[in-house]
Amino acid sequence: MKKRLALLSTLCLLLVMTSCNKTSNFKISGHVSDAIDKVLYLEQLNLNGIHVLDSVKLPRNGEFAFKQPAPEAPEFYRLRLEKQFIPFAIDSAQHLTVTADARNFATSYNISGSEDAMLIKEIWLAQLDVNVKISSLVNQYNQSQITIDDLLLGKENAAREYKEIANKYIFNTPIASVAYFALFQQVGKELIFSPYDKADSKSFAVVANIFEALYPESPRTKHLYNLALNSIAVVRAQEQRDRAQMQADSIINSDMASEIGYVDIELPDLNNKMIKLSDIADGHYTLLSFTSMATDWTTRYNNGLSGLYDQFEKKGLRIYQVGFDEDSHIWKNTVQHLPWTNVRDKNGVYSQLVGYYNLTSIPSLFIINRLEKRL
């Protein structure tokens, strides 16, 4: 009898140990119609990129099921069918159900099992709407149907409409994953919310505080917190420059008038040597270029700069080009044969320079007078 009790106790202990070591999972399943033999992917959107977790070739009935370890803090995933996506967030063991049609996979899907996922859908559709509007405006501009002012105003209005929707989930009883998702949506490769816009800076601060309170150990919390601190610093610097400009304007006709110059930059070149903008620009007419080497217009843009450089380099023209490229490999391969000064900001679109120079898009060019002063 004692042996049986000892055996039962051992079995119970093993069961408890097994259940403690068992990893909880999340599951997402459902069906996609009209998608026979197409491949459906489950991908994770990490801070360092997009990673394929699993895939399935869809059968005739379109049914699928994926299972993955559940994260303890919000992480972001998507289902991908060709070039269409369905995004969602997971922060625990959950089971989501998705039904969709292959033809309108990204827009007419239904998702259930999580309130977060349903709210993210509304934000996702709003983001798609912004992209469609801006794409249409760009096409009209390229066909000379609207002016550059019309284009910029249209982009501003489209972004404002999105922010009105997104801020509902950031400021009004925010849910961490939904607020985060709303904050980091993009048009092309540009964030709709700019960390270095005074109004948008408040949105970054709110979401950073939410993650700091709920998920202090999450890598996303550290990233958000640092971004929010940088945002506050740049916004304050902008306010100081605005005050200086107002003071300069108010005395522009007096003997006390002063110049408002450029903000100095110091970044690494191809050889990882730190190069200052002031070392290049002081005493020379200089083109300050902000761009990226990972775009479809990079070659055309650099060819345009080459034409200017070939024409005016002997007359003293300098070019200081900042690449907002997180991928050093792409940047190095692209700039190694360019004859002017190229440096890289590994922070990409999160660079403080976006705020310091009030960049609303890239590429952006500034002409620095050879007598212009550093701030």
ABEGO torsion letter per residue (X at the ends): XAAAAAAAAAAAAAAAAAAAABBBBBBBBEBBBGABGBBBBBBBBBAAEBBBABBBBBBAAGBBBBBBBBBABBBBBBBBBEABBBBBBBABBBBBBBBBBAAAAAAABBBBGBAAAAAAAAAAAAAAAAAAAAAAAAAAAAAGABBAAAAAAAAAAAAAAAAAAAAAAAABGBBAAAAAAAAABBBEABBABBAABAAAAAAAAAAAAAAAAABAABAAAAAAAAAAAAAAAAAAAAAAAAAAAAAAAAAAABAABBBBBBBBBBBBBAAGBBBBAAAAABGBBBBBBBBBAABAAAAAAAAAAAAAAAAAAAAGBBBBBBBBBABAAAAAAAAAABABBBBBBAAEAABAAAAAAGBABOBBBBBBBAABBBX
